């Protein structure tokens, strides 16, 4: 039995994934968390799922909040979000209007969005969830000098961690390992060292594993669910 009692159970502080087998042992992300989802491409779908669930009222497990979505991989899919919204009985257009999407195509654009715009946007948008998709990808560009990229990435991840805590928001970043190099290994170490919650999704023999790698209050664990369960109606609570 995993120690989940240390997590706050206040409905306005925790955002669960809404996947029963996972929710049984992991209550969700708490406001103040800087979390990383990495590994299997389904992480992107989980980001869309969180973007919808965040908008649900407190009594239905949401945060009754808009979402700030910083797209570092040009992977935001309005059709995927709309499909999930329908599964929850929500009007897709209304859901999409409450997700502020900002796309970055270079590491410098990404850091400018975060350093110069994010906190102001959180205040004005009254959002409790920030998503940063493919957070390392743009820093692997060879046009970014190695030392400069390292310095900026360290400052950016520290900023996100502090922002989550200070603004009592949830910041969730996705990360997809590429071919390993000295540059990518350094970014891995910085990102995982800064995040207080780290979750990996890995597929083995047709089974997708949700693995809690690191958490301040819960011991690491793994939960299996079918890797072909890619539609939200197969995930969601009934």
GIUR-V683376 format. One record per pair of residues at least 6 apart in sequence whose ideal C-beta (glycine too) atoms are under 6 Angstrom apart, sorted by sequence separation. I is the first residue (numbers start at 1). J is the second residue. D is the distance in whole Angstrom. If there is no record, write none. Layout:
i & j & d
I & J & D
I & J & D
This chain:
i & j & d
29 & 35 & 5
37 & 43 & 4
56 & 62 & 3
58 & 64 & 6
104 & 110 & 4
178 & 184 & 6
192 & 198 & 6
16 & 23 & 5
55 & 62 & 6
57 & 64 & 5
85 & 92 & 5
164 & 171 & 4
202 & 209 & 5
213 & 220 & 6
54 & 62 & 6
212 & 220 & 6
53 & 62 & 5
54 & 63 & 5
104 & 113 & 6
201 & 210 & 6
212 & 221 & 5
82 & 92 & 4
85 & 95 & 4
139 & 149 & 5
54 & 65 & 5
102 & 113 & 5
160 & 171 & 5
200 & 211 & 5
211 & 222 & 5
16 & 28 & 3
14 & 27 & 5
15 & 28 & 5
54 & 67 & 5
199 & 212 & 6
200 & 213 & 6
209 & 222 & 5
210 & 223 & 5
14 & 28 & 5
15 & 29 & 5
139 & 153 & 5
198 & 213 & 4
209 & 224 & 6
14 & 30 & 5
51 & 67 & 5
198 & 214 & 4
13 & 30 & 6
207 & 224 & 5
208 & 225 & 6
13 & 31 & 5
78 & 96 & 6
197 & 215 & 5
208 & 227 & 4
7 & 27 & 5
196 & 216 & 6
207 & 227 & 6
206 & 227 & 6
8 & 30 & 6
2 & 25 & 5
4 & 27 & 5
203 & 227 & 5
76 & 101 & 5
100 & 125 & 6
110 & 138 & 5
69 & 99 & 5
71 & 101 & 6
44 & 75 & 6
107 & 138 & 4
48 & 80 & 5
52 & 84 & 5
66 & 98 & 4
67 & 99 & 5
68 & 100 & 5
69 & 101 & 5
70 & 102 & 5
71 & 103 & 5
72 & 104 & 5
106 & 138 & 6
107 & 139 & 5
48 & 81 & 5
52 & 85 & 5
157 & 190 & 6
161 & 194 & 5
153 & 187 & 6
157 & 191 & 6
18 & 53 & 6
49 & 84 & 6
48 & 84 & 6
150 & 186 & 6
154 & 190 & 5
107 & 144 & 5
153 & 190 & 6
157 & 194 & 4
72 & 110 & 5
135 & 173 & 4
15 & 54 & 6
130 & 169 & 6
136 & 175 & 6
135 & 175 & 6
111 & 152 & 5
128 & 169 & 5
129 & 170 & 5
130 & 171 & 5
131 & 172 & 5
132 & 173 & 4
133 & 174 & 5
114 & 156 & 6
52 & 95 & 6
55 & 98 & 6
70 & 113 & 6
16 & 61 & 6
111 & 156 & 5
122 & 167 & 6
12 & 58 & 5
11 & 58 & 4
15 & 63 & 6
51 & 99 & 5
139 & 187 & 6
136 & 187 & 5
68 & 121 & 6
75 & 133 & 6
66 & 125 & 5
68 & 127 & 5
67 & 127 & 6
73 & 133 & 5
66 & 127 & 5
72 & 133 & 5
73 & 134 & 3
65 & 127 & 6
67 & 129 & 5
68 & 130 & 5
69 & 131 & 5
70 & 132 & 5
71 & 133 & 5
72 & 134 & 4
65 & 128 & 4
72 & 135 & 6
73 & 137 & 5
63 & 128 & 5
72 & 137 & 6
72 & 138 & 6
54 & 129 & 4
47 & 131 & 5
34 & 160 & 6
34 & 161 & 4
47 & 174 & 6
34 & 164 & 5
43 & 174 & 5
32 & 164 & 6
32 & 165 & 5
32 & 168 & 6
31 & 168 & 5
33 & 170 & 5
34 & 171 & 5
35 & 172 & 5
36 & 173 & 5
37 & 174 & 5
38 & 175 & 4
31 & 170 & 6
36 & 175 & 6
29 & 170 & 5
87 & 232 & 4
87 & 233 & 5
84 & 232 & 5
15 & 170 & 6
43 & 201 & 6
36 & 195 & 4
42 & 201 & 6
34 & 195 & 5
39 & 200 & 4
40 & 201 & 4
34 & 196 & 6
35 & 197 & 4
36 & 198 & 5
37 & 199 & 5
38 & 200 & 5
39 & 201 & 5
33 & 196 & 6
39 & 202 & 5
40 & 203 & 6
33 & 197 & 5
22 & 210 & 5
22 & 223 & 6
21 & 223 & 5
21 & 225 & 5
6 & 217 & 4
3 & 218 & 6
2 & 218 & 6
19 & 235 & 5
2 & 219 & 6
20 & 237 & 6
18 & 236 & 5
2 & 221 & 6
18 & 237 & 6
